[in-house]
């Protein structure tokens, strides 16, 4: 038992490491872009404009770009406006109040309050506070505040230019990640079909652990769809890709439901195997046939084709759920009902609405 627990711990560790590496691969372009933008912003402010220590230029560029493509234009405007508010209030109040602990507390509080009253976003409020703190704590000389605001403009401008230079990877990633989610659905269905037949309780529990570790796949799909939409919104060079990205964004919900339904199916299969409650062979056959259809859907996504052509196969399998033999065990009947739920979710990927997909299946067997 200890060896089994140790092996499961190792599997979870390997999955965690794989997920971390996947996140880095997803973000490596953004990291490189931020690093290059920081260097360019410093060069422009220091070597072109002659500012001695233009630290805020690279800071503004990095904060504006971030590691997400979402809302980059808004981040640029919030950083720049936040700097303006913070520097203005900091300069004004330091002249009147001087610099010290209570003055810093008061100046930062007033800067944040002003930003909140302007109905600003979180980044705007934070930048106003940070810049007011810079002014109050460092007590810059004449003209330094203007230089800092100019540095913010330089960093924002560099970020704006960088935001328009986007590789094609974020535009491919929604489709690629959708294929990954569907491939996992197919894998779970195939394995569940085999557990239904052989009744291997240990394998069923391992499969359940695997199914429970799939939440991150949908999160990555949603993030990929959001970033794809952000790219086509911010880069004039990628606007033509909007319809394709929009289609991928529209299937995030159905894919999420399909994966969740498959997880529930796996749980019922694992519980049935653990309690030694047999499932009719016909149910296993249906799950295997469904896995085959989903594998074909993965191939079509990889070829940048809509999976609508496979609707008739899903409908055939759905119709078969109304003709299969009945089981005496409640667990087996729940497995059949969950198979029907997965089919409905997959039909939605072919363009049917929730009610259309539900009505497309015959009434459940009695």
C-alpha positions in Angstrom: 0.0 0.0 0.0 2.9 2.3 0.9 4.5 1.6 -2.5 1.2 2.5 -4.3 0.9 5.7 -2.4 4.6 6.6 -3.2 4.0 5.9 -6.9 0.9 8.1 -6.9 2.9 10.8 -5.2 5.6 10.6 -7.9 3.0 10.7 -10.6 1.5 13.9 -9.1 5.0 15.4 -8.8 5.7 14.6 -12.5 2.3 16.1 -13.5 3.1 19.3 -11.5 6.5 19.7 -13.1 5.0 19.1 -16.6 2.4 21.8 -15.9 5.1 24.3 -14.7 7.1 23.7 -17.8 4.0 24.1 -20.0 3.3 27.4 -18.3 6.9 28.6 -19.0 6.6 27.5 -22.7 3.3 29.5 -22.9 4.9 32.6 -21.4 8.4 32.5 -22.9 7.7 35.0 -25.7 6.1 37.5 -23.2 9.1 37.2 -20.9 11.5 37.8 -23.8 9.4 40.7 -25.0 9.4 42.4 -21.6 13.1 42.0 -21.3 13.8 43.5 -24.7 11.3 46.3 -24.1 13.0 47.2 -20.8 16.3 47.5 -22.5 14.9 49.6 -25.3 13.1 51.9 -22.9 16.3 52.5 -20.9 18.2 53.2 -24.1 15.7 55.7 -25.3 15.4 57.5 -22.0 19.1 57.4 -21.1 21.0 57.5 -24.3 18.7 59.4 -26.6 17.0 61.8 -24.1 19.9 62.1 -21.7 18.1 61.2 -18.5 20.7 60.2 -15.9 18.8 57.4 -14.1 15.6 56.7 -16.0 14.6 53.7 -13.9 10.9 54.2 -14.4 11.1 53.9 -18.2 11.9 50.1 -18.1 9.6 49.7 -15.2 6.7 51.3 -17.1 7.4 49.1 -20.2 7.5 45.9 -18.2 4.4 46.7 -16.1 2.5 47.8 -19.2 3.3 44.6 -21.2 3.2 42.1 -18.4 3.1 38.3 -19.1 -0.4 38.5 -20.5 -1.7 39.9 -23.8 -5.0 40.9 -22.2 -5.7 44.6 -21.7 -2.2 45.8 -22.7 -3.5 49.1 -24.0 -5.4 49.7 -20.8 -2.3 48.9 -18.7 -0.2 51.5 -20.7 -2.8 54.2 -20.1 -3.2 53.4 -16.4 0.5 53.3 -15.8 1.0 56.7 -17.5 -2.0 58.4 -15.8 -1.1 56.9 -12.5 2.4 58.4 -12.7 1.0 61.8 -13.6 -1.4 61.8 -10.6 1.2 60.5 -8.2 4.0 62.8 -9.3 1.7 65.9 -9.3 0.3 65.3 -5.8 3.6 64.2 -4.4 5.4 67.3 -5.7 2.6 69.6 -4.5 2.4 68.2 -0.9 6.1 67.8 -0.3 6.5 71.5 -0.9 3.8 72.3 1.7 4.5 69.5 4.2 8.1 68.4 3.8 9.2 64.8 3.9 8.9 62.3 6.8 6.9 59.2 8.0 3.6 60.9 8.6 4.0 63.0 5.4 4.6 59.9 3.4 1.5 58.2 4.9 -0.6 61.2 4.2 0.7 61.8 0.6 0.3 58.1 -0.4 -3.2 58.0 1.1 -4.3 61.1 -0.7 -2.8 59.9 -4.0 -4.6 56.6 -3.7 -7.9 58.3 -2.7 -7.7 60.6 -5.7 -7.2 57.7 -8.0 -10.1 55.7 -6.5 -12.4 58.8 -6.8 -11.5 58.9 -10.5 -12.9 55.4 -10.7 -9.5 54.1 -11.8 -8.4 50.5 -12.1 -6.1 48.7 -9.6 -2.9 49.4 -11.7 -3.8 53.2 -11.9 -4.3 53.4 -8.1 -1.0 51.4 -7.4 1.0 53.6 -9.7 -0.3 56.8 -8.2 0.7 55.5 -4.7 4.1 54.4 -5.8 5.0 57.6 -7.6 3.7 59.7 -4.7 6.0 57.6 -2.5 9.0 58.2 -4.8 8.5 61.9 -4.6 7.9 62.1 -0.9 10.7 59.7 0.0 13.4 60.8 -2.4 12.5 64.5 -2.5 13.6 65.0 -6.1 15.2 68.2 -7.3 13.6 70.7 -9.7 12.5 69.1 -12.9 13.1 65.5 -11.7 9.3 64.9 -11.5 8.9 66.0 -15.1 11.7 63.6 -16.1 10.0 60.7 -14.3 6.7 61.4 -16.1 8.6 61.6 -19.4 10.2 58.2 -18.5 6.7 56.8 -18.0 5.7 58.1 -21.4 8.9 56.5 -23.0 8.2 53.2 -21.3 4.5 53.3 -22.3 5.4 54.2 -25.9 7.9 51.3 -26.1 5.2 49.0 -24.7 2.7 50.1 -27.2 5.0 49.4 -30.1 6.0 46.0 -28.6 2.3 45.2 -28.1 1.7 45.3 -31.9 4.6 42.9 -32.5 3.0 39.6 -31.7 4.0 36.2 -32.9 1.5 33.8 -34.5 1.8 31.4 -31.5 -0.9 33.1 -29.4 -3.2 32.8 -32.4 -2.6 29.0 -32.8 -2.6 28.3 -29.1 -6.5 28.4 -28.6 -6.9 25.7 -31.3 -4.0 23.7 -30.0 -5.2 23.8 -26.4 -8.7 22.9 -27.5 -7.2 19.8 -29.1 -5.3 19.0 -25.9 -8.6 19.1 -23.9 -10.4 17.0 -26.4 -7.5 14.5 -26.5 -7.8 14.2 -22.7 -11.5 13.5 -23.0 -10.8 10.8 -25.6 -8.1 9.3 -23.4 -10.3 9.2 -20.4 -13.2 7.7 -22.3 -11.0 5.0 -23.8 -9.5 4.1 -20.4 -13.0 4.1 -18.8 -14.2 1.7 -21.5 -11.4 -0.7 -20.6 -12.1 -0.5 -16.9 -15.8 -1.2 -17.5 -14.7 -4.4 -19.2 -11.9 -5.7 -17.0 -13.3 -4.3 -13.7 -9.7 -3.5 -12.5 -10.3 -1.4 -9.3 -6.7 -0.2 -9.0 -6.6 1.0 -12.5 -10.0 2.7 -12.0 -8.7 4.6 -9.0 -5.6 5.7 -10.9 -7.8 6.8 -13.8 -9.9 8.8 -11.3 -6.8 10.5 -10.0 -5.8 11.4 -13.6 -9.3 12.8 -14.3 -9.3 14.9 -11.2 -6.0 16.6 -12.3 -7.5 18.0 -15.5 -8.8 21.4 -14.3 -5.7 23.2 -15.4 -6.4 22.1 -19.0 -9.6 24.2 -19.2 -7.9 27.1 -17.4 -5.2 27.1 -20.0 -7.7 26.9 -22.8 -9.6 29.9 -21.4 -6.4 31.9 -20.9 -5.3 31.0 -24.5 -8.7 32.1 -25.9 -8.6 35.4 -23.9 -5.0 36.1 -25.0 -5.9 35.3 -28.6 -8.8 37.8 -28.5 -6.5 40.4 -26.8 -3.9 39.9 -29.6 -6.4 40.6 -32.4 -7.7 43.6 -30.5 -4.3 45.2 -29.9 -2.3 44.3 -33.0 -3.5 45.8 -36.4 -1.4 43.1 -38.1 -3.5 40.3 -36.6 -7.0 41.6 -37.0 -7.9 39.2 -39.8 -7.6 36.3 -37.4 -10.5 37.6 -35.3 -13.2 35.2 -36.7 -11.1 32.1 -36.1 -10.2 33.2 -32.5 -13.8 34.0 -31.8 -14.9 30.5 -32.9 -12.3 29.0 -30.5 -13.5 31.3 -27.7 -17.1 30.1 -28.2 -16.2 26.4 -27.7 -14.5 26.9 -24.3 -17.8 26.5 -22.4 -18.9 23.3 -24.2 -15.4 21.8 -23.9 -15.3 22.6 -20.2 -18.7 20.8 -19.8 -17.5 17.8 -21.9 -14.5 17.4 -19.7 -16.5 17.8 -16.5 -19.0 15.2 -17.7 -16.2 12.8 -18.6 -14.8 13.2 -15.1 -18.1 12.3 -13.5 -18.3 9.3 -15.8 -14.8 8.2 -14.8 -15.8 8.5 -11.1 -18.9 6.3 -11.6 -16.8 3.7 -13.5 -14.1 3.8 -10.8 -16.6 3.4 -8.0 -18.3 0.5 -9.8 -15.0 -1.3 -10.3 -14.0 -0.7 -6.6 -17.4 -2.1 -5.4 -17.3 -4.9 -8.0 -20.5 -3.9 -9.6 -20.5 -5.0 -13.3 -21.2 -2.7 -16.2 -22.8 -4.2 -19.4 -20.3 -4.8 -22.1 -22.5 -2.7 -24.5 -21.8 0.4 -22.3 -18.0 -0.2 -22.7 -18.5 -0.5 -26.4 -20.3 2.8 -26.5 -17.6 4.6 -24.5 -15.0 3.2 -26.9 -16.8 4.3 -30.0 -17.3 7.8 -28.4 -13.6 7.9 -27.7 -12.9 7.2 -31.4 -15.2 10.0 -32.5 -13.5 12.4 -30.1 -10.1 11.4 -31.5 -11.3 12.3 -35.0 -12.4 15.6 -33.6 -8.9 16.2 -32.3 -7.5 15.5 -35.7 -9.9 17.9 -37.4 -9.0 20.6 -34.9 -5.4 20.0 -35.7 -6.2 20.5 -39.4 -8.0 23.7 -38.5 -11.4 22.2 -39.5 -14.7 22.6 -37.6 -15.8 19.3 -36.0 -19.4 19.7 -37.3 -18.9 16.9 -39.9 -18.8 14.3 -37.0 -22.3 15.3 -35.7 -23.9 12.3 -37.4 -21.6 9.9 -35.6 -22.4 11.4 -32.3 -26.1 11.2 -33.1 -25.7 7.5 -34.0 -24.0 6.7 -30.7 -26.6 8.8 -28.9 -29.3 6.8 -30.6 -27.6 3.6 -29.6 -27.8 4.6 -25.9 -31.6 4.1 -26.2 -31.3 0.6 -27.6 -28.7 -1.0 -25.3 -29.4 -3.7 -22.8 -30.5 -2.6 -19.3 -28.5 -3.2 -16.2 -29.8 -4.2 -12.8 -27.1 -2.2 -11.0 -27.8 1.5 -10.3 -24.1 2.3 -10.8 -24.3 0.9 -14.3 -27.4 2.9 -15.1 -25.7 6.1 -13.9 -22.7 5.3 -16.2 -25.1 5.1 -19.1 -26.8 8.4 -18.2 -23.4 10.1 -17.9 -22.4 8.8 -21.3 -25.5 10.5 -22.7 -24.4 13.7 -21.0 -21.0 13.6 -22.6 -22.6 13.1 -26.0 -24.8 16.1 -25.5 -21.8 18.2 -24.5 -19.9 17.1 -27.6 -22.8 17.8 -29.8 -22.6 21.4 -28.7 -19.1 21.5 -30.1 -20.6 20.8 -33.5 -22.7 23.9 -33.4 -25.9 22.7 -31.6 -27.3 24.7 -28.7 -28.0 23.1 -25.3 -31.7 22.4 -25.9 -31.0 21.2 -29.5 -28.3 18.8 -28.4 -30.5 17.4 -25.6 -33.5 16.9 -27.8 -31.3 15.3 -30.5 -30.9 12.2 -28.3 -33.8 9.7 -28.0 -35.5 9.4 -24.5 -33.4 7.5 -22.0 -34.1 3.8 -21.9 -36.6 2.5 -19.4 
